[in-house]
Amino acid sequence: MSAQLPGVPEQLEPLVSRVLAPNPSPFTHTGTQVHLVGTTDLAVIDPGPETPDHIAALLAAIAGRPVRAILITHTHRDHSPASRPLAAATGAPIVGCAPLALDDAGIRSDASFDRDYAPDRILAEGDSVSGDGWTLTALATPGHTSNHLSFALPEAQNGAGALFTGDHVMGWSTSIVSPPDGDMAAYMASLEKLMPRTDRVYYPAHGDPVENPQRLVRGMLGHRKQREGQILRLLRSAPATIPDMVARMYVGLDPRLFPAAERSVLAHLIDLRDRALVTGDAALWSAAA
């Protein structure tokens, strides 16, 4: 797709448009993609950061139409804070994931949890919200965070279906999995959960639509299993610290992303330790005897 300008609505298909928030970073790519679902009435998915210009752009895109719900996939601060001024301006309820407030070792300031998030309704697996010609159904996809949801839109793509994947599946990068809340085993299970689905397209919160989602998800599973194999090979040769492993595994990585890579390696190590394949703690890790 061509480059998108922040604040300018872009129609993706008859039921779906998006507005890019002005929060680009090494972690958010071009920024948070806010999706609007519907025509005569709307749902707003992941309204993004709470900045006046961005809120004004969302209200301009809504153009006075009723907003039936503001849906939240997870409560990192680049996703949910705008829900509050948007709810105040439109009268729409905030619905979606459960509240969650944990520290994530400070790998990125924009991803700390939104401690003020207070939904009017928490959605569980299979719960839905609906409007004129559209239905959004929650799908639990924990891993990136323990409270992460995706939302299925069966009416999209002329009935072929779409899935709004938040940060669980993104077209531009793999998701960060950062303990203590991020869980690699849960993340892998949530990817496996998507494989039997027949959604024609994924709309992630960062990056462009994913037009061949099953192929991408297979690749993501393979990538994570490859990382796991790298870790096991390194530790079978000698005990190592996480920074040492990252330096050897992520050659050419932007140094600003090293802390995030360290968190993902830690998530892999915790999963491997739970499976009795490695031993160790924050200081030093070894292959199990």
C-alpha positions, 0 to 999 in steps of 0.5 A, a space after each residue: 500500500 502507499 504511504 498513509 498520512 496520520 489523521 487521514 481516513 483510508 477506506 480499506 473495504 466497504 465496512 472497514 476504514 482506518 486512521 493512522 495515529 501520529 506515534 511512529 517509533 521503532 516499536 510502532 512502525 508508522 504508528 497505531 492503526 485505528 480501525 473504524 468498522 461500519 457505515 451508518 453506525 460504527 465500532 472503533 478498534 484500538 483508538 490509540 494514544 490520547 493526543 488532541 490532534 489525533 482525537 480530532 482526526 478520529 471525530 472527523 472520520 466518525 463524522 457524527 455517525 453513532 459509535 456503538 462501541 470502542 473496542 480494545 485489544 489490549 491496554 498498552 498505552 499506544 492502543 487504549 488511552 484515546 478511548 476515554 476522550 472518544 467515549 466522552 465525545 460520542 457517548 459510546 461504551 468502552 468494551 474489550 479486554 480486561 484491565 491489566 497494570 503490570 510493569 514490563 521492565 521498561 523496554 519501551 515507554 509507549 508500551 507500559 500499561 494504561 492504568 486508567 483503562 476502565 471498560 464498561 464491559 469486558 468481553 470473553 471468548 465468543 462475546 460480540 458487539 454489533 451494528 448495522 450490517 456488522 458483528 465483531 466477535 472476541 477471540 482470546 489471543 494471549 501472549 503479547 499480553 495476557 489480556 490480548 483479544 482479537 476481533 472477528 468480522 465475518 461480514 468483511 470481504 463479501 463474507 470471506 471474513 476479517 480478523 483485527 489482530 491488534 499486536 498479536 499478528 502484524 505484517 511488518 514485524 513479529 510481536 514483542 513477548 515481554 515477561 512477566 505478563 508476556 508469555 511465549 507458550 501462550 503466544 505460540 498457542 494463540 498463533 496455532 489457534 489461528 491456523 484453522 481459521 478461514 479469515 481472508 485478511 488480517 487488519 493489525 494495529 501496526 502496518 498494512 493489512 495481511 492478505 495471506 494470513 495463514 502463510 504469515 502465521 506459519 512463518 511466525 511459528 517457524 520463526 519462533 521455533 527457529 529462535 528456540 533452536 538457536 537458544 538451545 544450540 547456544 546453551 548446549 555449547 556453553 552457559 550464557 547470559 541473555 545479552 550474550 545470546 542477543 548479540 549472537 542471535 540478532 546480528 544487525 539489529 537496531 541497537 534501540 531494539 536490543 532491550 526488546 530482543 532481550 525480553 523475547 529471549 527471556 520469554 523463550 527461556 522461561 518457556 524452555 525452563 518450564 519444559 525442563 530443557 534449560 536451567 537458569 535465572 536472570 544472571 546465567 542460563 544453561 542447557 538442562 543436563 
